[in-house]
Amino acid sequence: MGATRCAVVWITFSLVTMGTAATIRFESFASTQGLRLVGDAAVSGGKVLRLTPAQPNRSGAVWSLEKQPVGFGFDTTFQFRLTQQGGLGRGADGFAFVLQNSGPEALGGRGSAGGFAVADPTFHPKEMGIPWSIAVFFDTYQNSEEGDPSANYVAFRTHGRPGEMRWPAERLAFTPRLRVQLKDRKPHTARILFQPPVLSVFLDGSTTPVLEGVVDLSIVVDPESRAWVGFTASTGGGYENHDILDWTFARPDVSSTMSVVSSQITFLMSACLPERNLCTPESAVVEQMGAGYHVILPANLEWGASIPTRPDQRVLVTNARGIACWDLKARGTSGCSGPSGSTLPAGAGFLAADAAAGALIMKTREGHTWFSLNGHSGTGFKENEGFYEFDLEIK
């Protein structure tokens, strides 16, 4: 029986460099030029942005009038203060930093909806949420019917297409209880950092995030990877002043091996596997395009896509993009990457030990060229998230 020849090749792509763009800076809100205030949001005391007053059943939002570049990373910091708590739970319901692609007039429901989500149909049956949105929600009231872990926690929550919006909003990640007391009437500083695909939240100058997780921004960005950014808040049977004291938003000057898939992707996002933070297609897609191919490769399929090739043909990968994670417990590029992979060879236990972890790799065997994410071989491969999309030229 003859030996089968199998060549494994990894593919390297150039870095994506992000420029600096400190596009929003408010040391106070004596002027709100460049912002749109919606609902109950107003300036209080001449310099404080009050998303809702301490009154029952209110909701408010504020948005940047211009979309901001978010898809390739951002860094935003703001001070907030929650005061004059009353009603149910000694203050409710919380506020959120929100990314959305619905428009600068967007506003969600009252009560537990936080001003961004669909309202509890028992109390506010006709209040819809903000579609195409992802929220970092600072929740100050424990709604047992929604499964809230406490009255003092942070969560990443999301709403997709309008027809898919449900109550309660999906939690992508959350921290059960914070050491910082959100509604102690004192000013607190929050920093939210997005280094694709990892979103991190820091409080009061901490160097360790209180919450971080993998987040797919593809549903909230336009073809230029931009979205409206801002804040929402709401009250219900409990209430408090939700105040923002200052705010900066910047696109940090860093480099990344990530090549983020924008909303121009050809893959239908509705065909993603359930219960995954990154859209992971149900199956690979290989479409012939002239003399070449267009491929969508799910990260959880080991050698999950192939094309027929002859021994005298050479396969060239072009236009590769996407984000995939092979280790969701690792931080940033230690467990997630774009098609070029991480900066170091993967080592033992990966499909290609001498290639970068997470890289798009290929092998030729028995008349076919196969493609895969360079992840840990074995049964754990199916837990990977995300996908790569690329074109193939046959030489």
N, C-alpha and C positions, 0 to 999 in steps of 0.2 A: 504494500500500500504506500503510495507516494506521499511525501510531505506537502502540505498546502502552504504556499507562500502568502504572507500577510504583512503588508507595510502599513505602519501607523504614522500619520503626519499630524503635527499641530500647526495651527494657523495663527500668525501674529498680526495684530492690527495696531494702528497708531493711537496715541493717547488723545483724549478729548480734553482740551484746555479751556478752563472757564475763566472769563474775565471778571474783574471787580465791577459791581454795579450797586452802590449804596443808594437805592432809588427812593427810599422812604426814611425820613428822619423828623420826628416830632419830639422836642424836648418838653413841650406841653401842647395843649390843644386850644391856645388862645386864637389860633387860626386853624381852620379845617380845610384850607385850600388843597385840592387834590383828593379829597375824600367825599364819599356820598353817605349821608346818615339816613337810615331807613327805620320806619316804625317808631318805637319809643326812644330811640337813641337821640341824645342831645348833649350839648356842652353845659357843664355845671360849674358854677363858681368862676366862670371866665377862662378856665384852663384844664378842666378835667373832662374826659370823654366818658359820659355816663351811658352805658348801653341800655340799662333799665333802671328806673327809680325803684325805691323800696316800697312797691305797691303790688297788690295781687294781679295776676293774669296780664302780664306785660311781656313784650318781646321787642328786641331792637337789634340792629346790625349796623356796621360801618364797613365800607369797602374802599379800597384804592380805586380811583376812577380809571386808571390805566392798568391793564394787565401787567403782571410782573413775571420775569423769567424764573420758573420754579423747577422745571423738569430735570435740569442738570445739577441741582443743588441750591440751597439757600440757607441763610443764617438770620434769624429774627429774634429780637430781644424786646421785652416790654415790662413795665411795672404795672401791677394791678392792686386794687384794694376793694374788699367786700365789707360793707358796713350796714348798720341799721337793720339788722336781721329781725324778722318777725314772722308770725303765722306758723304754719306747719314746719316741723323740723328745725325751728329756730333759724330760719333762713333757707332760701332755695332760689333758683334750682342750679345755677352755675352759668359759666360762660365758656366760649370756645374760640380758638384760633382756627380759621376755616380757609381752605383752598377750594375754589369752585369755578365752574365754567358756564354758569347760568346768567350772569349779568350783575351790574352794580345796584340793582333794585331788589336783589334776592332777600327773602326772609322766610324762615321756617316757623314752626309752631311754638306755642307757649307751654308752660309747665315743664315737664320732663324732657321736652323736645329740644331745649337749649337754644331755641332760635334758629336751628339749622335742620332739625329732623322732623319727621312726621309726628304730629301730636298724638297723644294717647286718645284713641277714639271714644273712650268713656267720658272724657271731660271736654275735649275740643275736637269733635268728630270730623270737621271739614277743613282742618288746617294741615296743609301739605308741607313737605320739607323741601330742601334745596337739592335738586338733582345734580349729578355730576360733581359731588362734593366729598371732601375728606376733612374731618374735624378733629382737632386735639381738644377734647372736652374736659374742663376742670369742673367736676361734678360735686355739688355741695348738698345733695339731698338723696337719701337712699329710697329709691322706688322699688319696693320688693317685687312688684308685679313685672318689672323689667329685669330682675335678677341683679340689681346693683350690689356690688360687694360691700359698700360702705357709703357714708355721706361725706367722704373726704378722699377722693381718688381722681386719677387722670386716665383717660382712655382715648384710643384712636378709633373713631367711628366713621362709617361711610354710607353714602347713598349713591347708587348707580343711575341707570337710566330711569326716566320717570315711571315707566310701567313696572319697574322692579322695586320701587320704594315701598318699604314695609315698616310697621311699628312692632317692636322697637328697632332702632338703627343697629346695624351689625357692629360688633366690637372686633376690631382687628387685633388689639392688644390692650391690656390695662394693668395698672398696679392696684392691688386690692385696697391699700390704705397708705396714706402719706404720713411721714413724720411731721412735715410742715402742715400747720393748720390753715387751710385756705381762707376760712371766714373768721379769723381772729381779729379782724378790723385793722390789721397792720399792713403796710405796703410790702409786697413780695415781688421779686424779679424772676421772670421766666425767660429762658432761652430755648428756642426750638431750632434744631439743626438738622438739615436733610443732606446726607451724603449718600446718593443713590446706591442701593435702594433702602438705606437705613434711616429712619426718622427717630430722633432722640430729643428728650425733654429734660432740661436741667432747671433746678429751682434754687434761688437765693445763693448764687455763686458756686454751687457744688460742681466738682469736677467729674463726678459719677452721675450718669443720667438716672432720674427717678423712673423713667420709662423709655424703652427703645424697642423698635420692631421693624420688620421689613414691610414696606408700603409700596403699592403699585400706583403711581400717579397718572397712569395712561388714561383713566376715565375723566380726569379733571383738567387736562392740558389741551391747548389747541395745537395745530400743526407746528407752531414755533415754540412749543413747550412752555407756554405762558398760561397764567390763570389769574383771576381776581383773588386778592388776598384781603383778609380783614377779620373782624370779630363779630360774634353773635352772643346773645344772652337771653334768658327768659325767667319769668317767675310764674307761680301758680298759686296754690293755697298757702305756700310759704313765699317769702320775698326778701330782697336785700338790694342795696345799691351795687351794681356791677360796674366798677370804675376802672378805666385804663388811664394811667398817669403819663406815660410816655411810650414811644414806639420807634424802633429802627428796623429796617428790613434791607438786607444786602445779599448779593450773590457773591460768595467768597471766592477769592483768587486761589484756587487749588487745581490740581490735575487729577484725573481719574481715568481708569481703564474701562469705565462703564460707557457703553454706547446706548443711550436710553431710547427705547421704542416710543415714538410719539403717536398721536392720535391718527396719523396717516397710515398706520399699519394695515395690511390687507386682511389680517386674521380677524374673524368675528369674535369680539370679546365676550359675547354671550355664550360661547362654547367653552368657557373655562371650567376646570374641575372645581367642585365646591370645597369650601372650608380651607382655602389657600389664600394667603395675603397677596402673592404675585399670581397674575393670570397664568395658568398652566393649561395649555390646550389638551383636549381629550385624546387627540391623536396627532401624528405628524401629517403635514401636507407637503406633497411634492408635485409641482405643476410644471409641465414643459412649456418653455417660452422660447420660440424660435429654435436656435441650436443649443440653448441652455435650459436651465431650470430655476424655479423659485421654490425655496424650501422654508417651512416653518417647523422647527425642531423643539418639541417639549423637553424640558430639562430632566424630566423624570423617566425618560425612555432611554435605556442603555443601548447605544448603536441603533437609535430609533428611526432613522431615515436612510434611504439608499437610492442610488441611480445606477443604471447599467453602464459599464465602461469596458472598452477594449484595452488590451495590454499596451497598445501604442498611443493611447490617449492620456492627456494630462488634464486634471480638474483644477480650475482656478476659482477660489471663493471671492466674491465681491459684495459690497454693500451690506456687510454683516452688522447687525445691531441687536439690541435686546439686553435684558438683565436676567440672570439666573443665579440661584442659590443652591449650593451643595452642602452647606453646614449652617443651618438657621440659628444655632446657638452661638456661633462666632460673631464678632462685631465687624461690620463694614466689609472691607475687601478680604478679610480673613475667611469669609464664608460665602461671599457673593461677588460677582464680577460681570463684566461684559464679555464679548467673544474672545478678547485677548487673554483673559484669565488673570490670575493674581501675578505678583511680581516674582515669585520664587517657584522652582520646580515642585511638583506635587509630592513626589516621593512614593514610597511603598504604599500599596493599598488602593492606588488610583488606576484608572484604565491605562494611562500613559504616565509612568513614573517620572520621566525626564521632561515632560511638558508642564506648563503652568496649570495649577489647579483651577478648574472652572473654564479652561480654554475650550474653544470649538476645535475638535480634532476629527481626523478622518482616517480610514484605513481602506485598502483595496484588497479584495479577496473574492476569488471564484467569479470573476466577471462583474463585480459590483463594487462601487465605492460607498462606504458607510460613514455616517456622521454621528457624533455624540458630544455631549458635554463631558469634559474630563473630571468625573466625580469619583467617589469611593465605589469600587466595584462591589457587587453583591446585592443582597436584598434591600439594603438601605437606600439604594439608588432611586427607588420609586417615591421616596419622600422629598426629592428635590423639587424646587419650585421655579417657575418662570419659563422663558423660551428664548431661542435665538431665531432670527429671521435673516435669510441671506439669499444671494443669487449665485448661480454656478455657470461658469463658462467652460466649454469643452474644447481643448486645444488639440 
